[in-house]
Amino acid sequence: MSIAFKNTFLFTIVTTVGKVSIGMLLAVLLNRKLKTTNYLRTVFYLPAVVNSIAVGIVFTSLMHPSKGLINTALRTIGFTGFQPKWLTDTSIAMLSICFIEIWKWSGYTMMILLAGMQNISKDYYEAAIMDGATKWQQFKKITFPLLMASINNVVVLSIIGGLKVFDIVVATTGGGPGYATEVFNTMIYNSYSYQKYGEATAGTTLLAGMILIITLCTYRTIAKNEVEL
């Protein structure tokens, strides 16, 4: 159980940081009037609508240690000594699954943050430009504070998704190798499979309580820093 707890929280923290950071970067880059903006928004958002099981199967193939496209590409560009066993090495398997999750949901995070950015009045930026503010100062003093409500939403959604992760783990490693990628939901699933219904029910109740407490605390903490438009 301790391994499942550790992996679940590791997955939640890494993916939340990754999705929010990359989503913010993409939102800033695509919050501009470019010819390719709508096309790029679609491309980055598309992984979010693809079934997680399908994504897991595809990445299992891509991350195959000898035949996978990723290691093949690394060999092609000269990294013959760097051939990680992405999903079968106990030291990096969990991080590999985190990468897949971040790839899948960063575009979804981007869309929420982008919608928040487009609700910010242009008057704030015009006034800042007249005062000589740089792009970074505009982001730090205007965009980020006024975007806090949207950031709150994506952080909470990401934490909930991380704590209840199941499908992407089952589709890639099944919780292995060994128990290296076992998370709370795979542990509950295995309990049901072995007809340990009491243990499984207790685990489900505990997980629900954890999600409720952590998300409420996170939401209230971030909400204190929100600024009204």
GIMOZI-V403175 format. One record per backbone hydrogen bond with DSSP energy under -0.5 kcal/mol. CO is the residue of the C=O (numbers start at 0). NH is the residue of the N-H. E is the energy in kcal/mol with one decimal. If there is no record, write none. Layout:
co->CO nh->NH e->E
co->CO nh->NH e->E
//
This chain:
co->0 nh->4 e->-2.4
co->1 nh->5 e->-2.5
co->2 nh->6 e->-2.9
co->3 nh->7 e->-2.4
co->3 nh->183 e->-0.6
co->4 nh->8 e->-2.5
co->5 nh->9 e->-2.5
co->6 nh->10 e->-2.8
co->7 nh->11 e->-2.3
co->8 nh->12 e->-2.6
co->9 nh->13 e->-2.5
co->10 nh->14 e->-2.4
co->11 nh->15 e->-2.0
co->12 nh->16 e->-2.3
co->13 nh->17 e->-2.5
co->14 nh->18 e->-3.1
co->15 nh->19 e->-2.3
co->16 nh->20 e->-2.2
co->17 nh->21 e->-2.6
co->18 nh->22 e->-2.3
co->19 nh->23 e->-2.2
co->20 nh->24 e->-2.2
co->21 nh->25 e->-2.7
co->22 nh->26 e->-2.3
co->23 nh->27 e->-2.4
co->24 nh->28 e->-2.2
co->25 nh->29 e->-2.3
co->26 nh->30 e->-0.6
co->27 nh->30 e->-0.6
co->29 nh->31 e->-0.7
co->31 nh->33 e->-1.4
co->33 nh->36 e->-1.0
co->35 nh->39 e->-2.8
co->36 nh->40 e->-2.4
co->37 nh->41 e->-1.8
co->38 nh->42 e->-2.2
co->39 nh->43 e->-2.6
co->40 nh->44 e->-1.8
co->41 nh->45 e->-2.0
co->42 nh->46 e->-0.5
co->44 nh->47 e->-1.7
co->45 nh->48 e->-1.7
co->46 nh->49 e->-1.0
co->50 nh->54 e->-2.3
co->51 nh->55 e->-2.6
co->52 nh->56 e->-2.3
co->53 nh->57 e->-2.3
co->54 nh->58 e->-2.5
co->55 nh->59 e->-1.9
co->56 nh->60 e->-1.5
co->57 nh->61 e->-2.4
co->58 nh->62 e->-2.4
co->60 nh->63 e->-1.3
co->61 nh->69 e->-1.8
co->61 nh->70 e->-0.5
co->62 nh->86 e->-0.5
co->63 nh->67 e->-1.3
co->67 nh->71 e->-2.0
co->68 nh->72 e->-2.4
co->69 nh->73 e->-2.0
co->70 nh->74 e->-2.3
co->71 nh->75 e->-2.1
co->72 nh->76 e->-1.8
co->73 nh->78 e->-2.8
co->74 nh->77 e->-1.2
co->77 nh->79 e->-1.5
co->78 nh->81 e->-0.9
co->80 nh->82 e->-0.8
co->83 nh->85 e->-1.3
co->84 nh->87 e->-0.8
co->84 nh->88 e->-2.0
co->87 nh->89 e->-0.6
co->88 nh->91 e->-1.3
co->88 nh->92 e->-2.0
co->91 nh->95 e->-2.3
co->92 nh->96 e->-1.9
co->93 nh->97 e->-1.9
co->94 nh->98 e->-2.1
co->95 nh->99 e->-1.8
co->96 nh->100 e->-2.3
co->97 nh->101 e->-2.6
co->98 nh->102 e->-2.6
co->99 nh->103 e->-2.1
co->100 nh->104 e->-2.1
co->101 nh->105 e->-1.8
co->104 nh->108 e->-2.1
co->105 nh->109 e->-2.5
co->106 nh->110 e->-1.9
co->107 nh->111 e->-1.6
co->108 nh->112 e->-2.3
co->109 nh->113 e->-2.8
co->110 nh->114 e->-2.1
co->111 nh->115 e->-1.7
co->112 nh->116 e->-2.3
co->113 nh->117 e->-2.0
co->114 nh->118 e->-0.5
co->115 nh->118 e->-0.8
co->116 nh->119 e->-1.4
co->120 nh->123 e->-0.9
co->120 nh->124 e->-0.6
co->121 nh->125 e->-2.4
co->122 nh->126 e->-2.3
co->123 nh->127 e->-2.0
co->124 nh->128 e->-2.6
co->125 nh->129 e->-1.9
co->126 nh->130 e->-1.3
co->127 nh->132 e->-2.6
co->128 nh->131 e->-1.4
co->133 nh->137 e->-2.4
co->134 nh->138 e->-2.3
co->135 nh->139 e->-2.8
co->136 nh->140 e->-2.6
co->137 nh->141 e->-2.0
co->137 nh->142 e->-1.9
co->138 nh->143 e->-3.2
co->141 nh->145 e->-2.0
co->142 nh->146 e->-1.2
co->144 nh->147 e->-1.1
co->144 nh->226 e->-0.8
co->146 nh->150 e->-2.4
co->147 nh->151 e->-2.6
co->148 nh->152 e->-1.8
co->149 nh->153 e->-2.3
co->150 nh->154 e->-2.5
co->151 nh->155 e->-2.3
co->152 nh->156 e->-2.5
co->153 nh->157 e->-2.2
co->154 nh->158 e->-2.4
co->155 nh->159 e->-2.5
co->156 nh->160 e->-2.5
co->157 nh->161 e->-2.4
co->158 nh->162 e->-2.6
co->159 nh->163 e->-1.7
co->161 nh->164 e->-1.2
co->164 nh->184 e->-0.5
co->165 nh->169 e->-2.5
co->166 nh->170 e->-2.4
co->167 nh->171 e->-0.9
co->168 nh->171 e->-0.5
co->168 nh->172 e->-2.2
co->168 nh->173 e->-2.9
co->168 nh->174 e->-0.5
co->172 nh->175 e->-1.5
co->174 nh->180 e->-1.6
co->174 nh->181 e->-0.6
co->176 nh->179 e->-2.1
co->178 nh->181 e->-1.2
co->182 nh->186 e->-2.0
co->183 nh->187 e->-2.1
co->184 nh->188 e->-2.4
co->185 nh->189 e->-2.4
co->186 nh->190 e->-1.9
co->187 nh->191 e->-2.1
co->188 nh->192 e->-2.3
co->189 nh->193 e->-1.9
co->190 nh->195 e->-3.4
co->191 nh->194 e->-1.7
co->194 nh->196 e->-1.3
co->195 nh->199 e->-2.5
co->196 nh->200 e->-2.6
co->197 nh->201 e->-2.3
co->198 nh->202 e->-2.2
co->199 nh->203 e->-2.4
co->200 nh->204 e->-2.4
co->201 nh->205 e->-2.4
co->202 nh->206 e->-2.5
co->203 nh->207 e->-2.3
co->204 nh->208 e->-2.2
co->205 nh->209 e->-2.5
co->206 nh->210 e->-2.7
co->207 nh->211 e->-2.3
co->208 nh->212 e->-2.5
co->209 nh->213 e->-2.7
co->210 nh->214 e->-2.3
co->211 nh->215 e->-2.0
co->212 nh->216 e->-2.3
co->213 nh->217 e->-2.4
co->214 nh->218 e->-2.9
co->215 nh->219 e->-2.4
co->216 nh->220 e->-2.1
co->217 nh->221 e->-2.4
co->218 nh->222 e->-2.5
co->219 nh->223 e->-1.1
co->221 nh->224 e->-1.7
co->222 nh->225 e->-1.4
//
